């Protein structure tokens, strides 16, 4: 069983109204699995070989901090952990993952190869009447399958998915993007009502580890993938920042 190196199971709640939510770190960035006789040194060597950063989205091939630098904080040093932490704090943004521990098939970085997952479903404060939390999910799988699943709503029986408002938010995000809504089979936006009157908004972006692989799931149906991705990210990060 691999454990998340940056989630304290006894203190998971983030007291921020804007939260970045991922799935689970790549193999080199997690704590060693004692059942597989892994060591910290082994993982450290792997990170050094790959040029990884020992932080969220720290894989050298992950583009998230490049996007964050472009759309949120142009002054942040994307390869410096202290700079990233300071930037998140200065922008009142929390960050965590939706899986606290799991088993992994070999050293795969694919979410489908993560099994026996212990989900982190208590990472946010329930917004009060009139309050709102925004959650930026770094893939549709994070939002639709790992976060807003049956287990989540059983755990939070004071939360209800509002399909009408979800569609309205989705239309607001994609209104200026040339996309084919018929290709969007699973939601890219979800609005959740709190019984007490608060709201939780979630929006998914393409996976920063492989952003072009499933662009079709976000309505991409043209020849210019770079332009589509840029426009989509610009719209979602604008929503997140406001």
N, C-alpha and C positions, 0 to 999 in steps of 0.2 A: 504494500500500500504506500503510495506516494502522498506526502502531505504538503500543503501549500506553505511556503516559507514566510509569507507576509500576512497571513490571516490568523488572528488569535481566536480560537474557537470559543473562548470565554468572554470575548469582547469584540463582536462582529459589527456592531451598529456604527454607522457613519453619520455624524451629525451635520450633514451638508444637504442643500437642496438640489445640487447638481452632482451626479455620480456617474463615473465611467465604469462599465461592467463588462468584463471579459469572461472567458471560460476557465482555463487552467493553464499554468505555465508549461513551456516545453520541457523536455526531460532534463536538460542541463541546468534549468533554473529552479527545480524543485529540491526539497530535502531528500536525502538518500533513502531508498527503500531497504530497510533492514532484512526483509524477507528475501531480497535478491543480493544481499551482501554488498550493496553499493556503499561508496565512501564519499565524503565531502571532497576529498582530493581528486577523485575521479571526475566528479562533476565540475570542479574548478578547472581542471585541465581541458575539459570539453569546451567550457565557456571561453577560455583563453584561445583555444584553437579556432573557434568560430568567430571570435570578436564580439561575443554576447555581453550585454549589460545585465547585471544581476538585479533586475527590477521588472515591474510589469511591462509586458511587450518588449522584453529585452533581447529577443532573438535578433541577430544581425540582419535577418531577412524581413523582419517585421517593419511595416511602414507607419505604425501608429504615431510615433513621436514626430516623424516627419510631417504628418498631417496636422498634429497638434501645433507644431511650430508654425505651420503655414496659416492655419485658420484661427488659432487661439492666442498664441504668444510668440511673436517673431523673434523675441530676444532670448528665449530659452535655449540653453545648450542641450541639445537632444541626446547627447552621449554622456551627460553628467547627472548622476542620480540626485545630488544635492540641488542642482539647478531645477530639475524636474519637480522635486518635492516642494521647493520654494514657489515655483510657478503655480502648481496646483493649489497650494495654500493661499497665495495672493489672489487667485481667481475664484476662491471658495469652491473648489472642486474636490470631491472625494473620488477614490479609486479602489476597486476591489475585483474579485472574481466570483463567479457563481458556484464554483466547485471548491470545496475545502480539502477533500482527499479523494483518491480513486486508485484503481489499478490501471496500468498502461500496457498495451501490447508492444512488446519490445521497447524501442525508443521513439515510437511514432508520435508525430506532432498533430495528428488528426483527431478531432474531437470524437469521431465515431469509434476510435480505439481506446477511449477512456471508459472503463466499466466500474461497477460497484461504487458509484458516485455518492459522496456525502455532500448534499447541496447546501449552499450558503444562502438561505432564504430569509434571514433576519439581519440584513445589512443596512437597512434604512429605518429612519424614524417615520412613523405614521404621521402624515401632514394633518394639521388641525384644520378647522373650518376656514375655508378660503385660502388655505395653503396649498402649495404645489411642489412636487419633487419631479425632477427630470432625470431620466436614466438613459444614458447613451450606451446601447448594447453593441458590442463590436462583432456581431454577426447576427443573422436571422435565427440561427440555431440557438444562440445564447438567449434571445428574447422569447422565441416561440416554444422551444423544447426544454430548455434548462431552467428558465426563470418562470414564465407564466404557464406552468404545467398544472396538472390536477393536484399534485402534492402541495404546490404553492398556495392555491386557493383554499385547500383544506386547512392549511396552517393559518391562513389569514382570512377567516370567514367574515371579516368586516370589509373586505374588498370585493368589488364587482367589476368585471370587464364591461366597458361601455362601447359596444360595437359601432353605434352611430357616431359618437365623438371620435372614435379611432379612425373611421373612414374620412371624417372631416379633416383631421390632422394630417392624414396621409395625403389627401388632395392638396392641402396647403403646401406640403413639402415638395410634391412633384409637379406643381402647377407650372413652374417655369423650366421644367426639365423635359426634353423630348424623350418620352418613354411610352411604352405600350403597356397600359394597365392590365391588359388581358394576360400578360406574362407574369403578373404578380399573384402567385397562387397562395402564398402565405403572407400575412400582414407584415408591413415594414414599420407600422406605427400601432401602438396600443395605448388607450386611455383607460385608466382604472379609477373608478369612483370609490371614495372612502365613505363609509356609512355616516361618519361624523361631519362630512361636508368637504373634505380635502380631495385633492386629485394627484394621481401619479401618471406622468406621461413617459412612455418609452418609445424610442426610435432605434432601429437597427441600421448599421452601416455595413458595407461589404467587409469581409474579414481582412484585417490589415496584413495578415500573413500570406494571403493569396487573393488579393482584391479582384482580379480579373476572372477568376475561375468560375464564379457563379453570378456574374453581373446580370445575366438574363433574369434571375430571380427578383431583381430590382426594376425590371421593365426595360432593360437595355435591348434595343432592336435597331441598331444603326451601325455605321462603319467606324465611328470615332469613339473608341472605348475610353481614351484618356479624357476627352472633353466631357463625356457622360459622367465619368467618375468624379471629375473635378466639380461639375455642377451639382451633383448629388451631395458630395461632401460639403461644399460651400453652403448649401441649404440646411443640412442637418447640423453643422457646427454653428451656424447662425442661430438656429432655434435653440441649441444647447446653451449658447452664450448669453442670450437675452433673458 
